[in-house]
Amino acid sequence: MQQDVPELNSEQRRLYWIIGILASMLIANTFLKQIAGFSLDEKLVLLGFGLLMFVPRIGFLEWEDTRNLPYEIIFLFGAGFSIAAAFTNTGLAAEIANKLSFISSIPLFWMFVSVALFVTFSTEVTSNTALTSIAIPIFYEFAKVMPQSEGTLLLMVATVAASYAFMLPIATPPNAIVMSSRVIRIKEMAGIGLKLNLIGVTVLSVIAYTIWRLLL
């Protein structure tokens, strides 16, 4: 029996419009630099809309609500981005690139597997967004000395593998949100995430080797 979907109340409609405007601004901002030569700072845009939630008659929060914010999640992501910055500033990223130079001499399929494994499990110690900014330049150095199509595939594998962040809460915001709910323990998340990581690496490597290679 089909149930009627309840209509949105005034507060829900207001929140719907705020989120819609925010999404529209972020999408438009990606094209603004190409069209007008400049773009808005996305961090300031997000911060502005966050503060908007405390404005009377517009937002939905009061200052007392800040006591319930999951500050441990904020610190968790701050640590992830700090680690990513340290990778670059200390030269560790370049050193890792040198240590991984052996990858360029192994068969293409196992190269995909090695890169996917490295990127996938690296996301468990730092934010996958920050990791991408580190990993892509590293593997770009390998791609430059490879045939163009194979180099492109290598970068595609590294980019997609950065999304396989299933094990720990530091890896990606959805994991952190789940952890903050206290419903799933980190041990359970890590156990299931490990299996998903291995499945993802296998599927990605096979698809890159059998399908993407034919399309490029």
Secondary structure, 3 states (H helix, E strand, C coil): CCCCCCCCCHHHHHHHHHHHHHHHHHHHHHHHHHHHCCCCCHHHHHHHHHHHCCCCCCCCCCHHHHHHCCHHHHHHHHHHHHHHHHHHHCCHHHHHHHHHHHHHHCCHHHHHHHHHHHHHHHCCCCCHHHHHHHHHHHHHHHHHCCCHHHHHHHHHHHHHHCCCCCCCCCCCHHHHHHHHCCCCCHHHHHHHHHHHHHHHHHHHHHHHHHHHHHHC
